[in-house]
Amino acid sequence: MNDLVQKIKAEILAEIQINRKYFAVRVGISNRHLHVSKTDFETLFGQGAILSELKPLSQTGQFAANETVTIEANGKQIQNVRILGPFRKETQVEISATDARYFKLNPPVRNSGDLEGSLGIRIYGPKGTLDIKKGLIIATRHIHFSDLEASRFGVKNNQIVKVQVSTEKGGIMHGVYCKVDPSYSLEIHLDTDDANAMLIKNGDVVEVIL
């Protein structure tokens, strides 16, 4: 009887492996940063200030700006937090779980733009101070797909997948969101905590499991 059970288990596992799809994705690692609205940017940097590009990012139209700010909560500060452009409708601050512990805060893990029920934080710029009531999050692990790439790999917007990491401290990441948009190009975005925990470097390749 035990032999029969083991045989059935082996056949089921083999079937799972046959039907499972894998494909490779390049890694982009994101440090803490913020997106700002034009109104909030002018509060921080002055009326008529321009958000200037330091370097382009991998996603079309996105860039790291020259401008940085200081963020503060519970009497603790982190300086030189970079703004990413272009402007957004709402200001959003993305930090790691390590940063959150430093601030003694518990922000939710959210997709970019999902800010209802998120936390507030104080932001200092060279010309002004801003207290946002919501917008502080820990960003989800997510993969960007163009429409064509999503169709090719058979994924849909907001689908959740797993990712296999084959480093010395690798493993399987769960809860990775798929984000689909015509302007996107294929890349997984991880924060510094996720990357450091599994010894992942910027530009490494991981495998998505469907």
Buried (B, 14 or more C-beta within 10 A) or exposed (E): EEEEEEEEEEEEEEEEEEEEEEBEBBBBBBBBBBBBBEEBBBBBBEEEBEBEEBEEBEBEEBBBBBBBBBBBBEEEBBEEBBBBBEBBEEBBBBBBBEBBEBBEBEBBEBEBEEBEEBBBBBBBBEEBEBEBEBBBBBBBBBBBBBEEBBEEBEBEEEBEBBBBBEEEEBEEBEEBBBBBBEEBEBBBBBBBBBBBBBEBEEEBEBBBBB
